[in-house]
Amino acid sequence: MDLSVTSLLYFGALLYVVVQLVRFVCADVDFTLQWAAAFGNKPEIKLRRKVVWITGASSGIGEELAYQLARLGARLILSARREKELERVKHCCLSCSSLQEEDILVLPLDLLERDSHEAKMKSAIEHFGSIDVLINNGGRSQRSLFLETSMEVYEALMELNYLGTVSLTKQVLPHMTQRGTGAVATVSSVVGLAGAPLATGYSASKHALQGFFNSLRTELTEYPGITISTVCPGPVQSQVVHNAFTEQLGKPIPAAGDQEHKMPTARCAHLILVGIANRVKEMWIANQPFLCMYYVWQYMPTVAWYLTDLLGRRRVQNFKAGLDADAAYFTRAKAS
Ligand SMILES: NC(=O)c1ccc[n+]([C@@H]2O[C@H](COP(=O)([O-])OP(=O)(O)OC[C@H]3O[C@@H](n4cnc5c(N)ncnc54)[C@H](OP(=O)(O)O)[C@@H]3O)[C@@H](O)[C@H]2O)c1
């Protein structure tokens, strides 16, 4: 090999590394999902006319998923507790798409009322005959310090985010195994992979979901037509902070804070649909610098501990000073 060929190879390798670095710096998703978005199946082809059941469809990410799915022609089952909000979402879905009244079923459901889930499943099947995709999205977050938080809050977080989700999945999955096809996508969180102060119970409930669905996926290897996906978003614009648990059940968040710095809901919903259309098993969705932290957690845990302690201390200080915990990464506590 003469010198010029070697130099060309070095230059090519360097260029490749630079391109990947630029892609990473500009990215808001992990490499697999980025690849799927660029070259994979289009949601409008894969999800058209599919029956998709969305929990937590009355606001935030679930509501936006409903609009995008309606526009691409999927048939919908909309679930959450507030029926009036679900009817509003249905109305918006109908006006932004060519779907007909019977293509959208409003099915109010409380994830905490596990005894009701079998009947809800029956109603869904009666209406559509089948369910192609279940998106386990309903859930609530937490903003409180462990030392100040009652055990009831920890129970509620596990009951809702973990057991409620497992219960509904238990109703839907046998139907999918019978047909040999289907997808279950569960919205976890970045704190389902890592840890964050003020969210001990929330993080635990999302870790539980990750462990559960990672194990379930391997139990279903005999069903290659069934996909189990977990979605791990970072901060996304929604009502999640407003609705978060605090130290005591029923105590509201004083102020939800600014949402500006978070990922737009529409972008997050679009990426989730790309992931489902491409049968992606785990999706990391976050703006930088949050996305970078997923990689650090995954591949350099010692560095991750150091950074998390550093940022976590700031988050706790700001929370104690009455600032919004999410924005607190970018602001300093005011001296009293
Ligand atoms: N936004 C973020 O920054 C972020 C980041 C990571 C993960 N996530 C996850 O994304 C999912 C969606 O949250 P979001 O951000 O869209 O927040 P959101 O706007 O507060 O939406 C939460 C949804 O969950 C439903 N829900 C709450 N309690 C329920 C219950 N007991 N039974 C049935 N549904 C219930 C709510 O509807 P009703 O009140 O009508 O029941 C609402 O539709 C959650 O699992 C959350 O943990 C969000």
The ligand as an ORCA input file, in Angstrom:
! r2SCAN-3c Opt
* xyz 0 1
  N     -43.127     14.773     29.998
  C     -41.958     14.294     30.385
  O     -41.004     15.054     30.612
  C     -41.789     12.812     30.546
  C     -40.479     12.300     30.589
  C     -40.316     10.937     30.732
  C     -41.408     10.101     30.814
  N     -42.660     10.615     30.782
  C     -43.800      9.692     30.876
  O     -44.683      9.946     29.820
  C     -45.971      9.467     30.157
  C     -47.002     10.516     29.758
  O     -46.840     11.646     30.586
  P     -46.979     13.141     30.057
  O     -45.639     13.741     30.103
  O     -47.751     13.203     28.823
  O     -47.793     13.782     31.298
  P     -49.302     14.255     31.421
  O     -49.574     15.343     30.468
  O     -49.484     14.528     32.879
  O     -50.160     12.975     31.002
  C     -50.338     11.896     31.880
  C     -51.520     11.058     31.435
  O     -51.671      9.955     32.333
  C     -53.038      9.849     32.679
  N     -53.221      9.259     34.013
  C     -52.783      9.734     35.202
  N     -53.224      8.954     36.195
  C     -53.977      7.966     35.630
  C     -54.716      6.879     36.139
  N     -54.811      6.633     37.452
  N     -55.346      6.065     35.278
  C     -55.288      6.296     33.944
  N     -54.603      7.320     33.398
  C     -53.964      8.149     34.233
  C     -53.566     11.285     32.639
  O     -54.965     11.316     32.370
  P     -56.120     11.485     33.468
  O     -55.670     12.499     34.455
  O     -57.295     11.946     32.640
  O     -56.336     10.136     34.034
  C     -52.821     11.837     31.444
  O     -53.528     11.567     30.261
  C     -45.922      9.155     31.651
  O     -45.812      7.770     31.825
  C     -44.652      9.842     32.119
  O     -44.101      9.213     33.240
  C     -42.884     11.957     30.639
*
